[in-house]
Amino acid sequence: MGGRRFSRARMRPASYPVGVTGNRERSETSAAEQAYLLAIRQSRGGDPLSAADLARRMSVSPQATSEMLRRLSGAGLVEIGEQRNVCLTAKGNQEADAIYRRHALAEWLLASVLRIPWAEIDPEAIRLQAHISPRVEAALDELLGHPETCPHGNPIDEAIAKQRPEGVALSDVDAGERATVYRITEAAEEDGGLVSYLQARGLRPGTQVTILARSESTDSLTLEGPRGRVTLGLRPARLIRVLEGEPDPTLFHTVPGHEG
């Protein structure tokens, strides 16, 4: 694998008018609706998401999911296909990105300022995101240094995602190669045990690792990280994105005054 170097000009995230997310008033979506929009957003660009899959992801009944999808469809936020596959409309994408932006700001506040363990911030941020007003959102963005990603490295909105390198799956890195952890994908974030395992071993965005061995027969890889040797299954390793070579350090956000 080559030693490509990524670099780009630092870009401040797009600003949002006070009181408005896109063309919709902030207060129009409930906390439950926001949770559904984030879950559907996570599948964007991946395999089709069925209503049944969404119900399992949300840990609710199919009936509750169907009712919520009717509400979201009526608001013009989702489309439901003939095979009950669910996707966001353009309006839904805009709303989901605005929600995720507040979610990411809440995660940075929890992790860097309040020092909540990195593996525990996602559910706490979900509780907070629905209650962040436009005024508080703007203040948080300023306080936190205008982050372009969440603490797990995922872009804060679609526009920023298009300007950042994609990285490669950790599972695709050959033995003997070095790489830098870039993103713990949103799919990986769903696995609390995996995120806790990564945190305990210091594997977070910006961390350099060396692949020691990769085995298809045992479905695992072994790497050297900042806290010693780590073994990961290839399936969870596919959910971790890395960069080869010497990445641009500005790709990895730190909160001013809370760099430690």
C-alpha positions in Angstrom: 0.0 0.0 0.0 1.4 3.4 -1.0 2.4 6.3 1.2 -0.1 8.8 -0.2 -0.3 12.0 1.8 -3.6 13.7 2.2 -3.8 17.4 2.6 -6.4 20.1 2.1 -7.3 23.6 3.2 -9.1 23.8 6.5 -12.7 24.4 6.0 -15.2 25.7 8.5 -18.5 23.8 8.6 -21.5 25.4 6.9 -23.4 27.7 9.2 -27.1 27.4 9.8 -29.4 30.4 10.2 -30.5 30.9 13.7 -33.9 29.3 14.3 -33.9 27.3 11.1 -32.6 24.0 9.9 -32.7 24.3 6.1 -36.2 25.6 5.5 -37.9 24.0 8.5 -38.2 25.4 12.0 -36.1 23.6 14.6 -39.0 22.7 16.8 -41.0 20.7 14.2 -39.3 17.4 14.8 -39.7 15.5 18.1 -36.9 13.7 19.8 -38.3 10.3 18.6 -38.5 11.6 15.0 -34.9 12.8 15.2 -33.8 9.4 16.4 -35.4 7.8 13.4 -34.0 10.3 10.9 -30.5 9.7 12.3 -30.9 5.9 12.0 -32.1 6.2 8.4 -29.2 8.7 7.7 -26.7 6.1 8.8 -27.8 3.8 6.0 -27.2 6.5 3.4 -25.0 5.3 0.6 -25.1 1.7 1.9 -27.4 -1.3 1.4 -31.2 -0.6 1.2 -32.8 -0.2 4.6 -36.1 -1.9 5.0 -38.8 -0.9 7.4 -38.2 -4.2 9.3 -34.5 -3.5 9.5 -35.3 0.0 10.8 -37.6 -1.5 13.5 -34.8 -3.8 14.7 -32.3 -1.0 14.7 -34.6 1.2 16.8 -35.5 -1.8 19.1 -39.2 -1.1 18.6 -42.2 -3.0 17.1 -42.8 -3.0 13.3 -46.2 -1.3 14.1 -44.5 1.5 15.9 -42.0 1.9 13.0 -44.8 1.9 10.4 -46.6 4.7 12.3 -43.5 6.8 12.6 -42.7 6.3 8.9 -46.2 7.5 8.0 -45.5 10.7 10.0 -42.1 11.2 8.5 -43.5 10.5 5.0 -46.3 12.9 5.5 -43.8 15.6 6.5 -41.9 15.0 3.3 -38.8 13.7 5.0 -38.7 10.0 3.9 -39.8 7.9 0.9 -41.0 4.4 1.2 -40.5 2.1 -1.8 -42.6 -0.7 -3.1 -40.5 -3.3 -1.1 -40.8 -1.2 2.0 -37.3 0.2 1.7 -36.8 3.5 3.4 -34.7 6.5 2.3 -34.5 10.2 3.1 -35.8 12.8 0.7 -33.7 15.8 -0.1 -35.6 17.6 2.6 -35.0 14.7 5.0 -31.3 14.6 4.2 -31.1 18.3 5.1 -32.9 17.8 8.3 -31.0 14.7 9.3 -27.6 16.5 8.7 -28.8 19.4 10.9 -29.7 16.9 13.7 -26.5 15.0 13.3 -24.5 18.3 13.5 -26.1 19.0 16.9 -25.5 15.4 17.9 -21.8 15.7 17.0 -21.4 19.0 18.9 -23.0 17.3 22.0 -20.5 14.4 21.7 -17.6 16.8 21.6 -18.9 18.6 24.7 -19.3 15.4 26.5 -16.0 13.8 25.5 -13.6 16.8 25.6 -15.1 19.2 28.1 -17.0 17.0 30.5 -14.6 14.1 30.1 -17.3 11.4 29.7 -15.6 8.2 28.5 -15.4 8.2 24.7 -17.3 4.9 24.4 -20.3 6.2 26.3 -21.0 9.6 24.6 -23.3 8.4 21.8 -26.4 7.6 23.9 -25.9 10.7 26.0 -25.6 12.9 22.9 -28.9 11.4 21.6 -30.6 12.6 24.8 -29.1 16.1 24.5 -29.5 16.7 20.7 -33.2 17.4 20.7 -32.8 20.1 23.4 -30.1 22.2 21.8 -31.5 25.5 20.7 -30.1 27.5 17.7 -28.4 29.9 20.1 -26.8 27.1 22.1 -25.7 25.3 18.9 -23.9 28.4 17.7 -22.2 28.9 21.1 -21.2 25.2 21.2 -19.8 25.4 17.7 -17.6 28.4 18.7 -16.6 26.9 22.0 -15.6 23.6 20.4 -13.5 25.1 17.6 -15.9 24.5 14.7 -15.4 20.7 14.4 -15.9 19.1 11.0 -16.5 15.6 12.5 -17.8 13.9 15.5 -15.2 12.6 18.0 -15.3 9.2 16.3 -14.2 10.9 13.1 -17.5 10.9 11.1 -18.1 14.0 9.0 -20.6 16.4 10.6 -22.6 16.8 7.4 -22.7 15.7 3.8 -21.0 18.8 2.3 -18.0 18.2 4.6 -17.9 14.5 3.8 -17.4 15.3 0.1 -14.3 17.3 0.9 -12.6 14.7 3.1 -10.7 11.6 2.0 -12.7 8.3 2.3 -9.9 6.2 3.8 -9.8 2.5 3.5 -11.1 -0.3 5.7 -8.6 -1.5 8.4 -9.4 -5.0 7.3 -7.8 -4.3 3.9 -4.5 -3.2 5.2 -1.7 -5.7 4.5 0.6 -7.1 7.1 3.7 -4.9 7.7 1.9 -1.7 6.7 1.4 1.3 8.9 -1.8 3.3 9.0 -3.6 6.0 11.0 -7.0 5.4 12.5 -9.3 7.8 10.7 -13.0 7.0 11.4 -14.9 4.7 13.7 -17.9 4.5 11.4 -21.5 5.1 12.5 -22.1 1.4 11.9 -19.3 0.6 14.4 -20.7 3.1 16.9 -23.8 0.9 17.2 -21.7 -1.8 18.8 -21.0 -0.4 22.3 -18.8 -3.4 23.1 -16.6 -2.7 20.1 -16.3 1.0 20.9 -15.4 0.2 24.5 -12.8 -2.3 23.3 -11.2 0.3 21.0 -11.2 3.0 23.7 -9.5 0.6 26.2 -6.7 0.0 23.6 -6.3 3.6 22.6 -7.6 3.1 19.1 -9.2 6.4 18.2 -8.9 8.9 15.3 -5.3 10.1 14.8 -3.7 7.0 16.4 -1.0 5.2 14.3 -1.0 1.4 14.1 1.1 -1.2 12.4 -0.5 -4.4 11.0 1.4 -7.4 12.3 -0.6 -10.2 10.8 -3.8 -10.7 8.8 -5.5 -14.1 8.6 -8.5 -15.1 6.5 -8.4 -18.6 8.1 -8.9 -17.2 11.6 -10.9 -14.2 10.3 -8.8 -11.8 12.3 -5.9 -9.3 12.2 -3.3 -8.4 14.8 -1.9 -4.9 15.1 0.4 -2.9 17.2 -1.3 0.1 18.8 -0.3 2.7 21.4 -1.1 0.3 24.2 0.4 -2.9 22.7 -0.9 -5.7 20.6 -4.6 -5.8 19.6 -6.5 -8.6 17.9 -9.6 -7.7 15.9 -12.0 -9.8 13.8 -12.1 -8.8 10.2 -15.8 -8.0 10.3 -15.4 -5.2 13.0 -12.1 -4.2 11.3 -14.2 -3.4 8.1 -16.1 -0.8 10.1 -12.9 1.1 11.0 -11.5 3.5 8.3 -7.8 4.3 8.2 -5.5 6.5 6.2 -2.2 5.3 4.6 1.0 7.2 4.7 1.3 10.6 6.5 -2.2 12.1 6.8 -2.8 15.8 7.1 -3.0 16.4 10.9 -5.8 19.0 10.5 -8.1 16.1 9.6 -8.2 15.2 13.3 -10.0 17.8 15.4 -9.1 18.8 18.9 -11.1 21.1 21.1 -9.2 24.3 22.0 -7.9 24.1 25.6 -8.9 20.4 25.9 -6.2 18.8 23.7 -5.2 16.2 26.3 
